[in-house]
């Protein structure tokens, strides 16, 4: 591809920036413009989008740009990169997405919503699907999973105190669109709440 030939002509500095940006995309799934640690890489990808896209396509990946949310994603159509969620994980993801939708209406575009562990536990209880409340171990595992896939930001230290604050990222609206959200709610009503998420 012509775009790949352009990479060969990069200066050493530009090639280093290209490597860093692509590795970040593949390692953490998303590059988010509104996060300070991602901003430089986001703009690099934006300026070199054709080359990054061609490089990823060669490896079987697709570069997706969610312009309204200012997010880049490295996505794969392979089933190997689909993350299967169990019931509790699906419910917590649904709760996080619902809270994100509610909270972002109160904020400017530059702000990311904040919720507490108590908010999540209360919503879980209100769903009335599980006989038992959301235990700390399950909650910790869910939060760690969604943090790893760049859907939320967790604080350092203890993460399951009721007052612990969690940052909700705009990637929640990307992995679970409004249409997906409605489908999830319908699946809960029908008793089939396990879901599939795009890992990449």
N, C-alpha and C positions, 0 to 999 in steps of 0.2 A: 504494500500500500504506500501511496505517496506520503501519507502522514508519518509513517514509520521512518521513512528516509529523513524527514525533518529532524527526528530525534537524534539521528547520527550526527547532525550538524550543530547540535546544542553545544554551548560552551560548557566547560566542566562545572561551573556554578549552576547553570540551568539544568544540567543533567542530574546534579545532586538534588535540586529542588523537585525535579520530576520523580526521581526515585522515592524521595520522602513522601510526596503527596500520594503516589500510587500505593505505596506500602501502607500508608495510613488508611486509605480507602479499603483495602483488602483486609486489614487487620481489625478495623473497628466498624466496618459496614457503612458508616456515614461520615461525611465531613460537613460540619454545620457552621455556616457563616457567622452566626450570632454568638458562638463560643470563642473566646479570646484565643485559646490554644489551636483552634482550627482556622482562624480567619486568613492567615497567610496562605495556607494550603488551598482554601476555598478559592481565593482569587487567582492562585496559580493555575488551578484546574480550569477556572473560567476563561483565563487567557489562552490556555493551551488545550481547550476542550477536544478539538479534533484529534490531536495526537494521543491524548489520554484515552479517548474512546477507541481509537484504532488499536492501541496497545492492549487494552482490556479485552476487546473482541477476539484478538489473536489467542488469548488464553481462555476463551469461552465465557467471558463476563460481559455485562452490558453497563455502560455508564448512564445513569438516570439523573436528570436534573429536575428537582422540584423547585422551580423558580419562585413561586409565591412564598414558600417556607425557607428559601435560600439554603437548600440542602442538596448535596450530591450523594448518590448511593452507587455502590458497586453491586449489581444484582446478577444472579445466576438463574438460568432456567432449569438447572439440574435438580432432580429430586434429592440428591445428596445434600443440597444446601437448604433444604426445607426443615425448619425446626418444628417438631411436633410438641404441642403443649398439652399437659395433662389438665384435668378439670380445674384444679386450684389455680394453676398458672393462667389458664384461660380466663377465669373469673377475675383474678387480680389485674390482668391486662385490660379487661373490659372496664374495671373500676378506674384504673389510671387514665384510660382514654376518655371516659365520661367526665372525670374530674378535670382533665385538661380542657375539654370543651367548655365546661362551666366556668372555670377560672380565667381562661384567656379572654373572655368577654369583658372582664373587669380590668384588663391590663392593656398597656400599649404594645405595639408589635415588637418593641425592643426588649420586652420583659418576658421571662419564662415563669409560668405559674409555680407556686409553692403549695404543697400539701403536707399534712402530718401523717404519721403512722396511725394515729387515732382515726383520722378521716377514712383511711383505707379499711381499717378494722370495722368501723361503723357501717360503711357501705357493704362490706362483705356480709355482715350480720343482717342488714336490711334485705339482701337478695333472698335470704331464707331458703337457699338451695342445699346447703350443708347443715347437718344436724349439730355440728360442733363449731365453735368460733374459730377464726383463723389463728392457729398456734404460731408461736414465735419462730420455731424452726422452719415451718413452711413459708412463712412470710419472709424470713431472712433469705431463703433460697430463691424465692421469686424475685425479690428486690435485687439480689446479686446477679441473677440471670438477665434481668431487664437493664441493669446498669452496664453489664458486659456488652449488650447489644445497642448501647447508646440511646436508650429510650428515657432514661432518668439519670440524675446525678445524686449519688448518696454522699452523706457527710462522712468524715473520718470517724472512727471509733464506733461506739454502740449504735445500732441502726434499727432497733425494735422498741425503743422507748416510745410511749404514746406521743410525746411532744417532739420527737425527731422530725426534722423538716426534710422533705425530698423535693428536688427540682424536677419538674416535668418538662421534657424537651419536645420540640415540634415534630420530631421523628415519630411520635405517637400517632400523629394525624396522617403520617405517611404509611405506616405499617397497618393501620386500622382506619380506613377512610370512613366517611359518614355512611356510605353504603354497606361497608363491612360491619360497622357498628350495629346497624339495623339487623343485618343477617345474624350477628352474634346473639342479639336479644331474642330473635326468633328461635335460634338453636337452643337457647336456654329454656324457652317455653316448651320445646319439644323434647327436652332432656338430653340433647346431644351437644354438650358444651365444649367438648375437646376440639381444639383447633390446630391450624397449621399456620406458621408464620414464616416469612421470608427471612432466612438467616443472614443473607448478605445484602 
